[in-house]
């Protein structure tokens, strides 16, 4: 009896872990966090907790669906990569049908929550992010590096969605947050692509900006996007949405980002690419938090 119970518990834990991998739970939470930041920056001190919960739940389900659809489409290529060969659909621990049912239901419920409990604009933004990530960005990854550009659009929607959820409209402030996250994704993703270049090649992915892959041209293109990020990150202050404290933090954070990018350019090493990636992970929430604190 005890043995049967233990086996059942292990199966449940294994299934929960499979869904955790399918949804990419940690990544999904970080995406939702950027949407919540967008909401709070737009709303200021007037916080509507029920709207935040709706945004968080709806956003989580939409992103989870996007990640699951990505793994369904890429299941045969995931098998070829060390980083992804243990994913549930790739290993057939989870059937395509089971994963697809989960993705359709979670995506539908997520978009419904965003559109019904917040506003129609939020629902449409969630729907566009889901469809463009799964059915434009995902198949393009094996065709051309332009996939990174295409994928940056759904990747930049969360703070814009948060802004729309708080205001009921898409105004210049929301587009500024969109632009910041849009530009930030290029150095962030290309540093990851540099680190995992050999693994990506096994699956036939072409993601670095230079045709030659890991060369100084890819590094210098990465630096230009970091450089562009600095003036763009000052737009919330310039347009009067935030104060000078966040402007100083944005400049300092951007300067450190650029410094790390230059180190990466000089060495073109995987070690410095890792440092650039880790700093990029810190940069985005740091700057959004600075805007939020300054706004409040």
C-alpha positions in Angstrom: 0.0 0.0 0.0 2.7 2.4 1.0 4.7 1.5 -2.1 1.7 2.2 -4.3 1.2 5.6 -2.7 4.8 6.5 -3.1 4.7 5.6 -6.8 1.6 7.7 -7.3 3.3 10.7 -5.5 6.4 10.3 -7.7 4.2 10.3 -10.8 2.4 13.5 -9.7 5.7 15.2 -8.9 7.1 14.2 -12.3 4.0 15.5 -14.1 4.1 18.8 -12.2 7.8 19.1 -13.1 6.9 18.4 -16.7 4.4 21.3 -16.7 6.9 23.5 -15.0 9.3 22.9 -17.9 6.6 23.3 -20.5 5.5 26.7 -19.1 9.1 27.8 -18.3 7.7 29.0 -15.0 10.7 31.2 -13.9 10.8 33.0 -17.3 7.1 33.4 -17.3 7.2 35.1 -13.9 9.8 37.6 -15.1 7.7 38.5 -18.1 4.6 39.0 -15.9 6.7 41.1 -13.6 7.5 43.5 -16.4 3.8 43.8 -17.2 3.1 44.6 -13.5 5.8 47.2 -13.6 4.1 48.8 -16.6 0.8 48.8 -14.8 2.2 50.4 -11.6 4.2 53.0 -13.5 1.0 54.0 -15.4 -1.3 53.9 -12.3 1.1 55.6 -9.9 -0.2 55.6 -6.3 -3.7 54.6 -7.3 -3.2 50.8 -7.2 -6.1 48.5 -8.1 -5.1 45.2 -6.7 -7.9 43.2 -8.4 -6.6 44.5 -11.8 -3.1 43.5 -10.9 -4.2 40.0 -10.0 -6.1 39.8 -13.3 -3.1 41.1 -15.2 -0.8 38.6 -13.4 -3.0 35.6 -13.9 -4.0 36.4 -17.5 -0.5 37.3 -18.4 1.0 34.2 -16.8 -1.4 31.9 -18.8 -0.7 33.7 -22.1 3.1 33.5 -21.6 2.8 29.8 -20.5 0.8 29.0 -23.6 3.3 30.7 -25.8 6.2 28.8 -24.3 4.3 25.5 -24.6 3.5 26.1 -28.2 7.1 26.9 -28.9 8.1 23.6 -27.5 5.5 21.7 -29.5 6.7 23.3 -32.7 10.4 22.8 -31.9 10.1 19.4 -30.3 12.2 17.6 -33.0 14.9 20.3 -32.8 14.9 20.4 -29.0 16.1 16.8 -29.1 19.3 17.9 -30.8 20.3 20.5 -28.2 21.9 19.9 -24.8 20.0 22.7 -23.2 16.6 21.5 -24.4 16.8 17.7 -25.0 15.1 16.9 -21.6 12.0 19.0 -22.3 8.8 16.9 -21.8 7.4 17.1 -25.4 10.9 16.4 -26.9 11.4 13.3 -24.7 7.7 12.2 -25.3 7.1 12.2 -21.6 4.2 14.5 -22.6 2.3 13.9 -25.8 1.8 16.6 -28.4 -1.9 16.3 -27.9 -1.7 16.8 -24.1 0.6 19.8 -24.5 -1.6 21.3 -27.2 -4.7 21.0 -25.1 -3.0 22.7 -22.2 -1.7 25.5 -24.5 -5.1 26.2 -26.2 -7.0 26.2 -22.9 -4.4 28.4 -21.0 -4.0 30.8 -23.9 -7.8 31.2 -24.3 -8.4 31.7 -20.6 -5.5 34.1 -20.4 -6.6 36.3 -23.3 -10.2 36.1 -21.9 -9.1 37.4 -18.5 -7.1 40.2 -20.0 -9.9 41.3 -22.3 -12.8 40.8 -19.9 -11.5 41.7 -16.4 -9.2 44.5 -17.7 -10.1 45.9 -21.1 -10.3 44.8 -24.8 -6.9 46.5 -25.6 -5.2 44.3 -23.1 -6.8 41.2 -24.5 -5.8 42.1 -28.0 -2.2 42.8 -26.9 -2.0 39.4 -25.2 -3.5 37.7 -28.2 -1.0 39.3 -30.6 2.0 38.5 -28.3 0.9 34.8 -28.1 0.3 34.4 -31.8 3.4 36.3 -33.0 5.8 34.5 -30.6 4.5 31.0 -31.4 3.8 31.3 -35.1 6.1 34.0 -36.4 9.2 34.1 -34.2 9.4 30.3 -33.5 9.5 29.1 -37.1 11.8 32.0 -38.2 14.6 30.9 -35.8 15.8 28.3 -38.3 15.5 30.6 -41.3 17.1 33.9 -40.5 18.6 36.0 -37.7 15.7 38.4 -38.4 13.8 36.1 -36.0 15.4 38.0 -33.1 13.9 41.3 -34.5 10.4 39.7 -35.0 10.6 38.1 -31.5 11.4 41.4 -29.9 7.9 42.6 -30.7 6.0 40.1 -28.5 8.9 40.3 -26.0 8.3 44.0 -25.6 4.5 43.9 -25.2 4.3 43.1 -21.4 5.1 46.6 -20.1 2.9 48.1 -22.8 0.1 45.7 -21.9 0.5 46.7 -18.2 0.2 50.3 -19.2 -2.9 49.6 -21.2 -4.4 47.6 -18.4 -4.0 50.5 -16.0 -5.1 53.3 -18.4 -7.4 51.6 -20.9 -5.5 53.1 -23.8 -2.1 52.9 -25.5 -0.4 56.3 -25.0 3.1 57.6 -25.5 4.2 56.5 -22.0 3.3 52.9 -22.9 5.1 53.1 -26.2 8.2 54.4 -24.4 8.2 51.4 -22.1 7.7 49.2 -25.1 10.7 50.8 -26.9 13.0 50.3 -23.9 12.2 46.6 -23.5 12.3 46.2 -27.3 15.9 47.5 -27.6 17.0 45.8 -24.4 16.2 42.4 -25.8 18.8 42.5 -28.5 22.0 42.6 -26.3 20.2 40.3 -23.9 19.4 37.7 -26.5 22.5 38.0 -28.5 24.7 37.4 -25.4 22.7 34.2 -24.8 23.0 33.3 -28.5 26.8 33.8 -28.3 27.1 31.5 -25.2 24.9 28.8 -26.7 26.1 29.2 -30.3 27.3 25.6 -30.7 24.2 24.2 -29.2 22.0 26.4 -31.4 23.9 25.2 -34.5 23.1 21.6 -33.7 19.4 22.5 -34.3 20.1 24.7 -37.3 19.3 28.0 -35.6 20.8 31.2 -36.9 20.4 33.9 -34.3 23.6 36.0 -34.1 23.4 39.3 -36.2 26.5 38.6 -38.3 26.5 35.9 -41.0 29.8 34.7 -39.6 28.3 34.1 -36.2 30.7 34.7 -33.3 32.8 37.5 -34.6 33.5 41.1 -33.8 30.7 42.3 -36.1 28.2 40.5 -33.9 29.8 42.1 -30.9 29.8 45.6 -32.3 26.2 45.4 -33.3 25.3 44.3 -29.8 27.2 47.4 -28.4 25.3 49.8 -30.7 22.0 48.6 -29.3 23.2 49.1 -25.7 24.4 52.6 -26.7 20.9 53.3 -28.2 19.3 52.1 -25.0 20.8 54.9 -22.9 19.0 57.9 -24.6 15.8 55.9 -25.0 15.8 55.1 -21.3 15.8 58.8 -20.6 12.5 59.4 -22.5 10.3 58.8 -19.4 12.1 61.7 -17.7 12.2 63.9 -20.8 8.5 63.5 -21.3 7.7 64.2 -17.7 6.5 60.8 -16.6 9.3 60.3 -14.1 11.8 62.5 -12.2 15.5 63.1 -12.3 16.4 60.3 -9.8 15.2 57.6 -12.3 17.1 59.5 -15.1 20.3 59.3 -13.1 19.8 55.6 -12.4 19.0 54.9 -16.0 22.1 56.6 -17.2 24.3 54.9 -14.6 22.8 51.5 -15.4 23.1 52.1 -19.1 26.7 53.2 -18.7 27.6 50.0 -16.8 25.8 48.0 -19.4 27.8 49.7 -22.1 31.0 49.1 -20.2 30.3 45.4 -19.9 29.5 45.4 -23.6 32.8 47.0 -24.5 34.6 44.4 -22.4 32.8 41.7 -24.4 33.7 43.4 -27.7 37.4 43.5 -26.8 37.6 39.9 -25.7 34.8 38.3 -27.8 34.9 35.6 -25.1 32.2 33.4 -23.8 33.1 34.4 -20.2 32.4 38.1 -21.0 29.2 37.2 -22.9 28.0 35.5 -19.8 28.7 38.6 -17.7 26.9 40.7 -20.3 23.9 38.3 -20.1 23.8 38.4 -16.3 24.0 42.2 -16.3 21.2 42.4 -18.8 19.0 40.4 -16.5 19.7 42.9 -13.7 19.4 46.0 -15.9 15.7 45.7 -17.0 14.0 45.3 -13.6 16.4 47.8 -12.1 15.4 50.6 -14.5 11.7 49.7 -14.4 11.9 49.8 -10.6 13.6 53.2 -10.7 10.8 54.6 -12.9 8.2 53.1 -10.5 9.8 54.6 -7.4 10.3 58.0 -9.0 6.6 58.0 -10.2 5.3 57.2 -6.8 
